[in-house]
Amino acid sequence: MENFEGKHFSITDPVNVNTVVYKLNETEKEFAKNAPKFTIERLDYTEEYVGEKTKKTFYIDEPSPNGNSLIILSFGKEKVVVNVGLLDGNKVSIVKKPMPISFKTLYNEEEFEYKEVEYTPNLKRPISIIDPETTEEIKPVLYFDEKTNEVKGKCKLKPFKNYFAFEIREIK
């Protein structure tokens, strides 16, 4: 029988808010040349209803002894609040003020495919596209680009629909 070492923490969502949490992973130095410096891993969770609110408990299976950086996305009806946090031992610290983000809007009145989404060698995307209504990630279709000799992906986006896309990168 295996023992799993893990941590968990809870966040309570008010009505009409749906929170998802990602763990930020720094790419191992030996792979960093051909990969983004950071990758993200969406945390699994369970939920229970507390009155009209939803209490979500998020799980990290293999916490780092140095702490784990967290990206916390709370989707409301018309906006997304982006927060960062740190799981250190048994304590989760979340910044008091949500972080400012810069963003671009993709808009098209016809159905199209958003192409040229690059992948790391282990096929994890440095860019995530999320449907804010369901908070589910839009899964890409992988293909091999013979011109560049790389595995790439493309996502089909529906017209007249909002999406939330984000990328984690270091700014020097």
C-alpha positions in Angstrom: 0.0 0.0 0.0 1.4 3.4 -1.0 1.3 6.5 1.2 0.8 9.8 -0.5 2.2 13.0 1.0 0.0 15.9 0.2 -1.5 19.1 1.3 -4.9 20.7 1.0 -6.6 24.0 1.5 -10.1 25.4 1.1 -11.6 28.5 -0.6 -15.2 29.5 -0.2 -16.8 30.9 -3.4 -19.8 33.3 -3.1 -22.8 32.9 -5.3 -22.0 33.2 -9.0 -18.2 32.9 -8.5 -16.2 29.8 -9.6 -12.6 29.6 -8.5 -9.9 27.4 -10.0 -6.3 27.1 -8.7 -3.1 26.3 -10.5 0.3 25.3 -9.1 3.2 27.0 -10.7 6.2 24.8 -11.5 9.6 26.0 -12.5 11.1 24.0 -15.3 14.1 21.8 -14.4 17.3 23.5 -15.5 18.3 20.6 -17.8 15.0 21.0 -19.8 14.8 24.8 -19.6 16.5 25.5 -22.9 13.7 24.0 -25.0 10.8 24.7 -22.7 9.1 27.6 -21.0 10.6 28.6 -17.7 7.3 27.8 -16.0 4.5 25.3 -16.4 1.2 25.2 -14.6 -0.8 22.3 -13.1 -4.5 22.7 -12.4 -5.3 21.4 -8.9 -8.0 18.8 -8.3 -10.7 19.8 -5.8 -13.8 18.6 -4.1 -16.7 20.8 -3.3 -19.5 21.1 -0.7 -22.3 23.5 -0.3 -22.3 25.7 2.8 -25.6 27.6 2.6 -25.6 29.4 -0.8 -21.8 29.4 -1.0 -19.5 26.7 -2.3 -16.5 25.5 -0.3 -13.8 24.0 -2.5 -10.9 22.0 -1.1 -7.9 21.9 -3.4 -5.2 19.2 -3.2 -1.5 19.3 -3.9 -0.2 15.7 -4.1 3.5 16.4 -3.8 4.1 19.7 -2.1 7.6 21.2 -2.4 9.5 21.6 0.9 10.3 25.2 -0.3 6.6 26.0 -0.8 4.4 26.1 -3.9 3.4 29.2 -5.8 -0.3 29.3 -6.6 -2.3 31.1 -9.3 -5.9 31.6 -8.1 -8.5 32.5 -10.8 -12.0 33.5 -9.6 -14.5 33.7 -12.4 -17.5 36.0 -11.9 -20.3 36.9 -14.4 -18.4 39.6 -16.2 -14.8 39.5 -14.8 -12.0 37.3 -13.7 -10.0 38.1 -10.5 -6.4 36.9 -10.6 -4.6 36.4 -7.3 -1.4 34.7 -6.3 -0.6 32.7 -3.2 1.9 30.5 -1.6 1.4 27.2 0.1 4.2 26.9 2.7 3.9 24.0 5.0 0.3 24.0 6.3 -0.3 27.7 5.6 -1.7 29.3 2.5 -0.9 33.0 2.1 -2.8 35.0 -0.5 -1.9 38.5 -1.5 -4.3 41.1 -0.2 -4.7 42.9 -3.5 -5.3 41.1 -6.7 -2.4 41.5 -9.2 -2.7 43.8 -12.2 -2.6 42.0 -15.5 -2.2 43.1 -19.1 -4.4 41.5 -21.6 -5.4 41.4 -25.3 -8.8 40.6 -26.7 -9.4 38.1 -29.4 -12.7 38.7 -31.2 -14.1 37.3 -34.4 -17.7 37.1 -35.7 -17.0 33.8 -37.5 -15.9 30.5 -36.1 -12.1 30.1 -36.4 -9.2 28.1 -35.0 -6.6 29.8 -32.9 -3.4 28.3 -34.3 0.3 28.3 -33.4 -0.1 27.5 -29.7 3.4 26.3 -28.8 3.9 23.3 -26.5 6.7 22.2 -24.2 8.4 18.9 -25.0 6.1 17.1 -22.5 3.0 18.6 -24.3 2.0 20.9 -21.5 0.9 24.3 -22.8 2.5 27.5 -21.5 -0.8 29.2 -22.6 -4.1 28.1 -21.1 -7.5 29.1 -22.6 -10.5 28.8 -20.3 -14.2 29.0 -20.9 -15.3 31.4 -18.2 -18.8 30.0 -18.0 -17.7 26.5 -17.2 -14.1 27.2 -16.0 -13.0 24.3 -18.1 -9.8 24.5 -20.2 -10.2 24.4 -24.0 -8.4 21.2 -25.0 -6.2 21.6 -28.1 -5.9 19.2 -31.0 -2.2 18.2 -31.4 -0.5 18.0 -34.8 3.0 17.7 -36.1 4.3 20.7 -38.0 6.7 19.3 -40.6 8.0 22.7 -41.5 9.3 23.4 -38.0 9.6 19.8 -36.9 7.6 20.4 -33.8 4.4 19.2 -32.1 1.9 22.1 -32.0 -1.7 22.5 -31.1 -4.7 24.4 -32.2 -7.9 25.2 -30.4 -11.4 25.8 -31.8 -13.0 28.9 -30.4 -16.7 29.7 -30.8 -17.7 33.0 -32.3 -19.4 35.6 -30.0 -18.1 33.9 -26.9 -15.6 35.2 -24.3 -12.6 33.2 -23.3 -9.9 33.8 -20.7 -6.3 33.0 -21.9 -3.2 33.3 -19.8 0.4 32.6 -19.9 3.0 32.6 -17.1 6.3 34.0 -18.0 9.2 35.8 -16.4 9.6 39.5 -17.2 13.2 40.7 -17.0 
